[in-house]
Amino acid sequence: MIREPAELAIDAEGRVTLPMGLLAEAGLDVGARLLAYSDGDGRIVLQREADAINHLLELGDL
């Protein structure tokens, strides 16, 4: 499925507001805890905190 990108702007405090439709598509609810990290020039990744922890735990099982 191809989704339409959302055009966003960074405000003076460095915040970005994500549209509810985008959050819903990602399966995120209000109050969800996320980790954010830079993935190179011009790219920021958001990941559910629980998913990141589970991934690290799975790596420890290898």
N, CA, C, O and CB atoms as a CASP TS submission, in Angstrom:
PFRMAT TS
TARGET T0000
AUTHOR 0000-0000-0000
METHOD Language model
MODEL 1
PARENT N/A
ATOM      1  N   MET     1       0.839  -1.171   0.000  1.00  0.00           N
ATOM      2  CA  MET     1       0.000   0.000   0.000  1.00  0.00           C
ATOM      3  C   MET     1       0.891   1.244   0.000  1.00  0.00           C
ATOM      4  O   MET     1       1.821   1.335   0.801  1.00  0.00           O
ATOM      5  CB  MET     1      -0.958  -0.007   1.216  1.00  0.00           C
ATOM      6  N   ILE     2       0.624   2.173  -0.864  1.00  0.00           N
ATOM      7  CA  ILE     2       1.372   3.433  -0.914  1.00  0.00           C
ATOM      8  C   ILE     2       0.579   4.485  -0.151  1.00  0.00           C
ATOM      9  O   ILE     2      -0.586   4.740  -0.458  1.00  0.00           O
ATOM     10  CB  ILE     2       1.635   3.888  -2.396  1.00  0.00           C
ATOM     11  N   ARG     3       1.207   5.082   0.826  1.00  0.00           N
ATOM     12  CA  ARG     3       0.555   6.103   1.642  1.00  0.00           C
ATOM     13  C   ARG     3       1.049   7.480   1.225  1.00  0.00           C
ATOM     14  O   ARG     3       2.190   7.649   0.795  1.00  0.00           O
ATOM     15  CB  ARG     3       0.819   5.861   3.148  1.00  0.00           C
ATOM     16  N   GLU     4       0.167   8.453   1.364  1.00  0.00           N
ATOM     17  CA  GLU     4       0.545   9.836   1.075  1.00  0.00           C
ATOM     18  C   GLU     4       1.432  10.360   2.203  1.00  0.00           C
ATOM     19  O   GLU     4       1.092  10.202   3.375  1.00  0.00           O
ATOM     20  CB  GLU     4      -0.716  10.736   0.899  1.00  0.00           C
ATOM     21  N   PRO     5       2.553  10.976   1.867  1.00  0.00           N
ATOM     22  CA  PRO     5       3.393  11.535   2.928  1.00  0.00           C
ATOM     23  C   PRO     5       2.716  12.751   3.557  1.00  0.00           C
ATOM     24  O   PRO     5       1.947  13.455   2.902  1.00  0.00           O
ATOM     25  CB  PRO     5       4.783  11.921   2.374  1.00  0.00           C
ATOM     26  N   ALA     6       3.007  12.984   4.815  1.00  0.00           N
ATOM     27  CA  ALA     6       2.496  14.154   5.520  1.00  0.00           C
ATOM     28  C   ALA     6       3.603  15.201   5.541  1.00  0.00           C
ATOM     29  O   ALA     6       4.737  14.906   5.918  1.00  0.00           O
ATOM     30  CB  ALA     6       2.024  13.791   6.975  1.00  0.00           C
ATOM     31  N   GLU     7       3.278  16.395   5.144  1.00  0.00           N
ATOM     32  CA  GLU     7       4.255  17.487   5.181  1.00  0.00           C
ATOM     33  C   GLU     7       4.190  18.137   6.556  1.00  0.00           C
ATOM     34  O   GLU     7       3.129  18.590   6.988  1.00  0.00           O
ATOM     35  CB  GLU     7       3.984  18.540   4.047  1.00  0.00           C
ATOM     36  N   LEU     8       5.328  18.180   7.241  1.00  0.00           N
ATOM     37  CA  LEU     8       5.403  18.677   8.604  1.00  0.00           C
ATOM     38  C   LEU     8       6.416  19.798   8.694  1.00  0.00           C
ATOM     39  O   LEU     8       7.269  19.953   7.820  1.00  0.00           O
ATOM     40  CB  LEU     8       5.762  17.553   9.575  1.00  0.00           C
ATOM     41  N   ALA     9       6.315  20.584   9.766  1.00  0.00           N
ATOM     42  CA  ALA     9       7.287  21.650  10.004  1.00  0.00           C
ATOM     43  C   ALA     9       7.795  21.551  11.440  1.00  0.00           C
ATOM     44  O   ALA     9       7.058  21.158  12.344  1.00  0.00           O
ATOM     45  CB  ALA     9       6.658  23.052   9.734  1.00  0.00           C
ATOM     46  N   ILE    10       9.041  21.907  11.633  1.00  0.00           N
ATOM     47  CA  ILE    10       9.640  21.948  12.961  1.00  0.00           C
ATOM     48  C   ILE    10       9.380  23.334  13.535  1.00  0.00           C
ATOM     49  O   ILE    10       9.682  24.338  12.890  1.00  0.00           O
ATOM     50  CB  ILE    10      11.180  21.624  12.914  1.00  0.00           C
ATOM     51  N   ASP    11       8.808  23.402  14.769  1.00  0.00           N
ATOM     52  CA  ASP    11       8.518  24.709  15.349  1.00  0.00           C
ATOM     53  C   ASP    11       9.758  25.277  16.050  1.00  0.00           C
ATOM     54  O   ASP    11      10.815  24.647  16.060  1.00  0.00           O
ATOM     55  CB  ASP    11       7.341  24.607  16.339  1.00  0.00           C
ATOM     56  N   ALA    12       9.623  26.448  16.624  1.00  0.00           N
ATOM     57  CA  ALA    12      10.760  27.147  17.234  1.00  0.00           C
ATOM     58  C   ALA    12      11.368  26.386  18.407  1.00  0.00           C
ATOM     59  O   ALA    12      12.538  26.586  18.732  1.00  0.00           O
ATOM     60  CB  ALA    12      10.330  28.517  17.698  1.00  0.00           C
ATOM     61  N   GLU    13      10.585  25.514  19.048  1.00  0.00           N
ATOM     62  CA  GLU    13      11.092  24.709  20.158  1.00  0.00           C
ATOM     63  C   GLU    13      11.634  23.361  19.692  1.00  0.00           C
ATOM     64  O   GLU    13      12.033  22.538  20.517  1.00  0.00           O
ATOM     65  CB  GLU    13       9.995  24.492  21.185  1.00  0.00           C
ATOM     66  N   GLY    14      11.655  23.125  18.378  1.00  0.00           N
ATOM     67  CA  GLY    14      12.172  21.876  17.835  1.00  0.00           C
ATOM     68  C   GLY    14      11.151  20.753  17.821  1.00  0.00           C
ATOM     69  O   GLY    14      11.518  19.590  17.653  1.00  0.00           O
ATOM     70  N   ARG    15       9.880  21.078  17.994  1.00  0.00           N
ATOM     71  CA  ARG    15       8.831  20.055  18.033  1.00  0.00           C
ATOM     72  C   ARG    15       8.179  19.887  16.666  1.00  0.00           C
ATOM     73  O   ARG    15       8.128  20.806  15.849  1.00  0.00           O
ATOM     74  CB  ARG    15       7.769  20.416  19.080  1.00  0.00           C
ATOM     75  N   VAL    16       7.685  18.675  16.457  1.00  0.00           N
ATOM     76  CA  VAL    16       6.937  18.334  15.245  1.00  0.00           C
ATOM     77  C   VAL    16       5.640  17.679  15.693  1.00  0.00           C
ATOM     78  O   VAL    16       5.657  16.817  16.572  1.00  0.00           O
ATOM     79  CB  VAL    16       7.766  17.383  14.286  1.00  0.00           C
ATOM     80  N   THR    17       4.523  18.070  15.108  1.00  0.00           N
ATOM     81  CA  THR    17       3.236  17.452  15.408  1.00  0.00           C
ATOM     82  C   THR    17       2.916  16.455  14.306  1.00  0.00           C
ATOM     83  O   THR    17       2.909  16.798  13.123  1.00  0.00           O
ATOM     84  CB  THR    17       2.106  18.522  15.542  1.00  0.00           C
ATOM     85  N   LEU    18       2.649  15.208  14.711  1.00  0.00           N
ATOM     86  CA  LEU    18       2.324  14.154  13.749  1.00  0.00           C
ATOM     87  C   LEU    18       0.812  14.035  13.622  1.00  0.00           C
ATOM     88  O   LEU    18       0.107  14.040  14.631  1.00  0.00           O
ATOM     89  CB  LEU    18       2.947  12.795  14.178  1.00  0.00           C
ATOM     90  N   PRO    19       0.302  13.928  12.395  1.00  0.00           N
ATOM     91  CA  PRO    19      -1.142  13.787  12.200  1.00  0.00           C
ATOM     92  C   PRO    19      -1.662  12.482  12.812  1.00  0.00           C
ATOM     93  O   PRO    19      -0.976  11.460  12.775  1.00  0.00           O
ATOM     94  CB  PRO    19      -1.483  13.840  10.703  1.00  0.00           C
ATOM     95  N   MET    20      -2.878  12.518  13.374  1.00  0.00           N
ATOM     96  CA  MET    20      -3.475  11.334  13.999  1.00  0.00           C
ATOM     97  C   MET    20      -3.586  10.175  13.011  1.00  0.00           C
ATOM     98  O   MET    20      -3.409   9.019  13.394  1.00  0.00           O
ATOM     99  CB  MET    20      -4.858  11.671  14.562  1.00  0.00           C
ATOM    100  N   GLY    21      -3.878  10.474  11.736  1.00  0.00           N
ATOM    101  CA  GLY    21      -3.981   9.415  10.736  1.00  0.00           C
ATOM    102  C   GLY    21      -2.673   8.665  10.571  1.00  0.00           C
ATOM    103  O   GLY    21      -2.671   7.443  10.417  1.00  0.00           O
ATOM    104  N   LEU    22      -1.578   9.375  10.601  1.00  0.00           N
ATOM    105  CA  LEU    22      -0.253   8.759  10.492  1.00  0.00           C
ATOM    106  C   LEU    22       0.028   7.872  11.701  1.00  0.00           C
ATOM    107  O   LEU    22       0.543   6.762  11.567  1.00  0.00           O
ATOM    108  CB  LEU    22       0.838   9.838  10.360  1.00  0.00           C
ATOM    109  N   LEU    23      -0.317   8.381  12.880  1.00  0.00           N
ATOM    110  CA  LEU    23      -0.126   7.592  14.094  1.00  0.00           C
ATOM    111  C   LEU    23      -0.998   6.340  14.078  1.00  0.00           C
ATOM    112  O   LEU    23      -0.551   5.263  14.472  1.00  0.00           O
ATOM    113  CB  LEU    23      -0.439   8.437  15.333  1.00  0.00           C
ATOM    114  N   ALA    24      -2.229   6.480  13.627  1.00  0.00           N
ATOM    115  CA  ALA    24      -3.141   5.334  13.558  1.00  0.00           C
ATOM    116  C   ALA    24      -2.605   4.274  12.597  1.00  0.00           C
ATOM    117  O   ALA    24      -2.661   3.083  12.902  1.00  0.00           O
ATOM    118  CB  ALA    24      -4.550   5.789  13.118  1.00  0.00           C
ATOM    119  N   GLU    25      -2.087   4.692  11.442  1.00  0.00           N
ATOM    120  CA  GLU    25      -1.524   3.745  10.473  1.00  0.00           C
ATOM    121  C   GLU    25      -0.356   2.975  11.075  1.00  0.00           C
ATOM    122  O   GLU    25      -0.137   1.808  10.752  1.00  0.00           O
ATOM    123  CB  GLU    25      -1.069   4.481   9.204  1.00  0.00           C
ATOM    124  N   ALA    26       0.394   3.641  11.956  1.00  0.00           N
ATOM    125  CA  ALA    26       1.552   3.002  12.586  1.00  0.00           C
ATOM    126  C   ALA    26       1.152   2.193  13.822  1.00  0.00           C
ATOM    127  O   ALA    26       1.997   1.550  14.445  1.00  0.00           O
ATOM    128  CB  ALA    26       2.589   4.056  12.970  1.00  0.00           C
ATOM    129  N   GLY    27      -0.138   2.226  14.176  1.00  0.00           N
ATOM    130  CA  GLY    27      -0.599   1.480  15.341  1.00  0.00           C
ATOM    131  C   GLY    27      -0.222   2.134  16.656  1.00  0.00           C
ATOM    132  O   GLY    27      -0.076   1.454  17.672  1.00  0.00           O
ATOM    133  N   LEU    28      -0.063   3.456  16.642  1.00  0.00           N
ATOM    134  CA  LEU    28       0.322   4.187  17.847  1.00  0.00           C
ATOM    135  C   LEU    28      -0.868   4.944  18.413  1.00  0.00           C
ATOM    136  O   LEU    28      -1.657   5.524  17.667  1.00  0.00           O
ATOM    137  CB  LEU    28       1.475   5.155  17.548  1.00  0.00           C
ATOM    138  N   ASP    29      -0.993   4.936  19.732  1.00  0.00           N
ATOM    139  CA  ASP    29      -2.061   5.645  20.423  1.00  0.00           C
ATOM    140  C   ASP    29      -1.488   6.838  21.165  1.00  0.00           C
ATOM    141  O   ASP    29      -0.278   6.935  21.368  1.00  0.00           O
ATOM    142  CB  ASP    29      -2.805   4.711  21.392  1.00  0.00           C
ATOM    143  N   VAL    30      -2.364   7.739  21.565  1.00  0.00           N
ATOM    144  CA  VAL    30      -1.959   8.872  22.383  1.00  0.00           C
ATOM    145  C   VAL    30      -1.307   8.334  23.652  1.00  0.00           C
ATOM    146  O   VAL    30      -1.840   7.422  24.285  1.00  0.00           O
ATOM    147  CB  VAL    30      -3.176   9.797  22.718  1.00  0.00           C
ATOM    148  N   GLY    31      -0.181   8.883  24.019  1.00  0.00           N
ATOM    149  CA  GLY    31       0.540   8.457  25.215  1.00  0.00           C
ATOM    150  C   GLY    31       1.552   7.346  24.975  1.00  0.00           C
ATOM    151  O   GLY    31       2.256   6.937  25.898  1.00  0.00           O
ATOM    152  N   ALA    32       1.631   6.851  23.731  1.00  0.00           N
ATOM    153  CA  ALA    32       2.599   5.795  23.415  1.00  0.00           C
ATOM    154  C   ALA    32       4.011   6.309  23.688  1.00  0.00           C
ATOM    155  O   ALA    32       4.329   7.461  23.394  1.00  0.00           O
ATOM    156  CB  ALA    32       2.460   5.331  21.931  1.00  0.00           C
ATOM    157  N   ARG    33       4.848   5.449  24.249  1.00  0.00           N
ATOM    158  CA  ARG    33       6.237   5.817  24.515  1.00  0.00           C
ATOM    159  C   ARG    33       7.085   5.380  23.331  1.00  0.00           C
ATOM    160  O   ARG    33       7.031   4.228  22.898  1.00  0.00           O
ATOM    161  CB  ARG    33       6.754   5.171  25.843  1.00  0.00           C
ATOM    162  N   LEU    34       7.869   6.321  22.815  1.00  0.00           N
ATOM    163  CA  LEU    34       8.678   6.086  21.626  1.00  0.00           C
ATOM    164  C   LEU    34      10.138   6.386  21.905  1.00  0.00           C
ATOM    165  O   LEU    34      10.468   7.179  22.787  1.00  0.00           O
ATOM    166  CB  LEU    34       8.177   6.933  20.457  1.00  0.00           C
ATOM    167  N   LEU    35      11.006   5.743  21.141  1.00  0.00           N
ATOM    168  CA  LEU    35      12.420   6.099  21.092  1.00  0.00           C
ATOM    169  C   LEU    35      12.651   6.766  19.746  1.00  0.00           C
ATOM    170  O   LEU    35      12.080   6.355  18.736  1.00  0.00           O
ATOM    171  CB  LEU    35      13.358   4.839  21.291  1.00  0.00           C
ATOM    172  N   ALA    36      13.485   7.791  19.735  1.00  0.00           N
ATOM    173  CA  ALA    36      13.811   8.484  18.495  1.00  0.00           C
ATOM    174  C   ALA    36      15.322   8.480  18.327  1.00  0.00           C
ATOM    175  O   ALA    36      16.068   8.699  19.281  1.00  0.00           O
ATOM    176  CB  ALA    36      13.250   9.939  18.491  1.00  0.00           C
ATOM    177  N   TYR    37      15.763   8.227  17.094  1.00  0.00           N
ATOM    178  CA  TYR    37      17.195   8.291  16.823  1.00  0.00           C
ATOM    179  C   TYR    37      17.424   8.704  15.373  1.00  0.00           C
ATOM    180  O   TYR    37      16.566   8.511  14.511  1.00  0.00           O
ATOM    181  CB  TYR    37      17.874   6.929  17.116  1.00  0.00           C
ATOM    182  N   SER    38      18.583   9.268  15.129  1.00  0.00           N
ATOM    183  CA  SER    38      18.968   9.680  13.789  1.00  0.00           C
ATOM    184  C   SER    38      19.469   8.459  13.032  1.00  0.00           C
ATOM    185  O   SER    38      20.241   7.658  13.558  1.00  0.00           O
ATOM    186  CB  SER    38      20.052  10.795  13.832  1.00  0.00           C
ATOM    187  N   ASP    39      19.019   8.331  11.795  1.00  0.00           N
ATOM    188  CA  ASP    39      19.436   7.216  10.943  1.00  0.00           C
ATOM    189  C   ASP    39      20.152   7.766   9.706  1.00  0.00           C
ATOM    190  O   ASP    39      19.994   7.254   8.598  1.00  0.00           O
ATOM    191  CB  ASP    39      18.209   6.341  10.528  1.00  0.00           C
ATOM    192  N   GLY    40      20.927   8.802   9.922  1.00  0.00           N
ATOM    193  CA  GLY    40      21.671   9.393   8.817  1.00  0.00           C
ATOM    194  C   GLY    40      21.149  10.768   8.462  1.00  0.00           C
ATOM    195  O   GLY    40      20.248  11.298   9.111  1.00  0.00           O
ATOM    196  N   ASP    41      21.718  11.320   7.445  1.00  0.00           N
ATOM    197  CA  ASP    41      21.417  12.676   7.007  1.00  0.00           C
ATOM    198  C   ASP    41      19.950  12.818   6.603  1.00  0.00           C
ATOM    199  O   ASP    41      19.510  12.209   5.628  1.00  0.00           O
ATOM    200  CB  ASP    41      22.322  13.068   5.843  1.00  0.00           C
ATOM    201  N   GLY    42      19.207  13.611   7.344  1.00  0.00           N
ATOM    202  CA  GLY    42      17.820  13.912   6.990  1.00  0.00           C
ATOM    203  C   GLY    42      16.808  12.862   7.394  1.00  0.00           C
ATOM    204  O   GLY    42      15.657  12.931   6.963  1.00  0.00           O
ATOM    205  N   ARG    43      17.195  11.893   8.206  1.00  0.00           N
ATOM    206  CA  ARG    43      16.256  10.827   8.574  1.00  0.00           C
ATOM    207  C   ARG    43      16.238  10.654  10.091  1.00  0.00           C
ATOM    208  O   ARG    43      17.281  10.506  10.728  1.00  0.00           O
ATOM    209  CB  ARG    43      16.637   9.488   7.878  1.00  0.00           C
ATOM    210  N   ILE    44      15.022  10.678  10.659  1.00  0.00           N
ATOM    211  CA  ILE    44      14.811  10.397  12.075  1.00  0.00           C
ATOM    212  C   ILE    44      13.843   9.227  12.158  1.00  0.00           C
ATOM    213  O   ILE    44      12.818   9.213  11.478  1.00  0.00           O
ATOM    214  CB  ILE    44      14.262  11.658  12.848  1.00  0.00           C
ATOM    215  N   VAL    45      14.169   8.253  12.987  1.00  0.00           N
ATOM    216  CA  VAL    45      13.341   7.059  13.150  1.00  0.00           C
ATOM    217  C   VAL    45      12.655   7.115  14.508  1.00  0.00           C
ATOM    218  O   VAL    45      13.287   7.424  15.517  1.00  0.00           O
ATOM    219  CB  VAL    45      14.191   5.760  13.013  1.00  0.00           C
ATOM    220  N   LEU    46      11.363   6.815  14.529  1.00  0.00           N
ATOM    221  CA  LEU    46      10.608   6.665  15.765  1.00  0.00           C
ATOM    222  C   LEU    46      10.250   5.202  15.904  1.00  0.00           C
ATOM    223  O   LEU    46       9.816   4.576  14.937  1.00  0.00           O
ATOM    224  CB  LEU    46       9.330   7.567  15.779  1.00  0.00           C
ATOM    225  N   GLN    47      10.426   4.642  17.097  1.00  0.00           N
ATOM    226  CA  GLN    47      10.118   3.231  17.329  1.00  0.00           C
ATOM    227  C   GLN    47       9.462   3.097  18.691  1.00  0.00           C
ATOM    228  O   GLN    47       9.855   3.759  19.651  1.00  0.00           O
ATOM    229  CB  GLN    47      11.400   2.346  17.240  1.00  0.00           C
ATOM    230  N   ARG    48       8.447   2.223  18.764  1.00  0.00           N
ATOM    231  CA  ARG    48       7.828   1.959  20.065  1.00  0.00           C
ATOM    232  C   ARG    48       8.915   1.520  21.041  1.00  0.00           C
ATOM    233  O   ARG    48       9.774   0.704  20.705  1.00  0.00           O
ATOM    234  CB  ARG    48       6.705   0.870  19.951  1.00  0.00           C
ATOM    235  N   GLU    49       8.868   2.065  22.235  1.00  0.00           N
ATOM    236  CA  GLU    49       9.844   1.714  23.255  1.00  0.00           C
ATOM    237  C   GLU    49       9.831   0.202  23.523  1.00  0.00           C
ATOM    238  O   GLU    49      10.889  -0.420  23.618  1.00  0.00           O
ATOM    239  CB  GLU    49       9.562   2.493  24.551  1.00  0.00           C
ATOM    240  N   ALA    50       8.647  -0.378  23.645  1.00  0.00           N
ATOM    241  CA  ALA    50       8.537  -1.821  23.923  1.00  0.00           C
ATOM    242  C   ALA    50       9.130  -2.650  22.794  1.00  0.00           C
ATOM    243  O   ALA    50       9.769  -3.670  23.053  1.00  0.00           O
ATOM    244  CB  ALA    50       7.070  -2.216  24.140  1.00  0.00           C
ATOM    245  N   ASP    51       8.932  -2.233  21.542  1.00  0.00           N
ATOM    246  CA  ASP    51       9.490  -2.973  20.410  1.00  0.00           C
ATOM    247  C   ASP    51      11.017  -2.934  20.430  1.00  0.00           C
ATOM    248  O   ASP    51      11.670  -3.936  20.140  1.00  0.00           O
ATOM    249  CB  ASP    51       8.964  -2.402  19.085  1.00  0.00           C
ATOM    250  N   ALA    52      11.577  -1.792  20.767  1.00  0.00           N
ATOM    251  CA  ALA    52      13.039  -1.657  20.829  1.00  0.00           C
ATOM    252  C   ALA    52      13.601  -2.551  21.929  1.00  0.00           C
ATOM    253  O   ALA    52      14.627  -3.202  21.732  1.00  0.00           O
ATOM    254  CB  ALA    52      13.446  -0.180  21.075  1.00  0.00           C
ATOM    255  N   ILE    53      12.937  -2.589  23.088  1.00  0.00           N
ATOM    256  CA  ILE    53      13.400  -3.435  24.194  1.00  0.00           C
ATOM    257  C   ILE    53      13.299  -4.905  23.810  1.00  0.00           C
ATOM    258  O   ILE    53      14.230  -5.672  24.058  1.00  0.00           O
ATOM    259  CB  ILE    53      12.581  -3.160  25.476  1.00  0.00           C
ATOM    260  N   ASN    54      12.172  -5.311  23.202  1.00  0.00           N
ATOM    261  CA  ASN    54      12.001  -6.696  22.778  1.00  0.00           C
ATOM    262  C   ASN    54      13.070  -7.102  21.771  1.00  0.00           C
ATOM    263  O   ASN    54      13.592  -8.216  21.829  1.00  0.00           O
ATOM    264  CB  ASN    54      10.613  -6.899  22.179  1.00  0.00           C
ATOM    265  N   HIS    55      13.397  -6.196  20.842  1.00  0.00           N
ATOM    266  CA  HIS    55      14.427  -6.476  19.850  1.00  0.00           C
ATOM    267  C   HIS    55      15.773  -6.722  20.537  1.00  0.00           C
ATOM    268  O   HIS    55      16.487  -7.660  20.185  1.00  0.00           O
ATOM    269  CB  HIS    55      14.540  -5.312  18.842  1.00  0.00           C
ATOM    270  N   LEU    56      16.115  -5.890  21.504  1.00  0.00           N
ATOM    271  CA  LEU    56      17.375  -6.065  22.219  1.00  0.00           C
ATOM    272  C   LEU    56      17.391  -7.387  22.987  1.00  0.00           C
ATOM    273  O   LEU    56      18.421  -8.059  23.046  1.00  0.00           O
ATOM    274  CB  LEU    56      17.611  -4.893  23.178  1.00  0.00           C
ATOM    275  N   LEU    57      16.254  -7.759  23.573  1.00  0.00           N
ATOM    276  CA  LEU    57      16.177  -9.023  24.301  1.00  0.00           C
ATOM    277  C   LEU    57      16.349 -10.206  23.367  1.00  0.00           C
ATOM    278  O   LEU    57      17.001 -11.188  23.722  1.00  0.00           O
ATOM    279  CB  LEU    57      14.852  -9.132  25.039  1.00  0.00           C
ATOM    280  N   GLU    58      15.770 -10.123  22.178  1.00  0.00           N
ATOM    281  CA  GLU    58      15.916 -11.187  21.179  1.00  0.00           C
ATOM    282  C   GLU    58      17.359 -11.327  20.730  1.00  0.00           C
ATOM    283  O   GLU    58      17.835 -12.443  20.516  1.00  0.00           O
ATOM    284  CB  GLU    58      15.022 -10.913  19.971  1.00  0.00           C
ATOM    285  N   LEU    59      18.061 -10.213  20.584  1.00  0.00           N
ATOM    286  CA  LEU    59      19.476 -10.262  20.207  1.00  0.00           C
ATOM    287  C   LEU    59      20.302 -10.962  21.281  1.00  0.00           C
ATOM    288  O   LEU    59      21.279 -11.644  20.973  1.00  0.00           O
ATOM    289  CB  LEU    59      20.017  -8.843  19.965  1.00  0.00           C
ATOM    290  N   GLY    60      19.907 -10.792  22.542  1.00  0.00           N
ATOM    291  CA  GLY    60      20.618 -11.430  23.633  1.00  0.00           C
ATOM    292  C   GLY    60      20.445 -12.937  23.645  1.00  0.00           C
ATOM    293  O   GLY    60      21.262 -13.649  24.230  1.00  0.00           O
ATOM    294  N   ASP    61      19.375 -13.441  22.996  1.00  0.00           N
ATOM    295  CA  ASP    61      19.109 -14.884  22.943  1.00  0.00           C
ATOM    296  C   ASP    61      19.921 -15.584  21.879  1.00  0.00           C
ATOM    297  O   ASP    61      19.941 -16.815  21.840  1.00  0.00           O
ATOM    298  CB  ASP    61      17.645 -15.135  22.697  1.00  0.00           C
ATOM    299  N   LEU    62      20.594 -14.842  21.012  1.00  0.00           N
ATOM    300  CA  LEU    62      21.346 -15.475  19.908  1.00  0.00           C
ATOM    301  C   LEU    62      22.584 -16.152  20.380  1.00  0.00           C
ATOM    302  O   LEU    62      23.319 -16.726  19.576  1.00  0.00           O
ATOM    303  CB  LEU    62      21.714 -14.465  18.866  1.00  0.00           C
TER
END
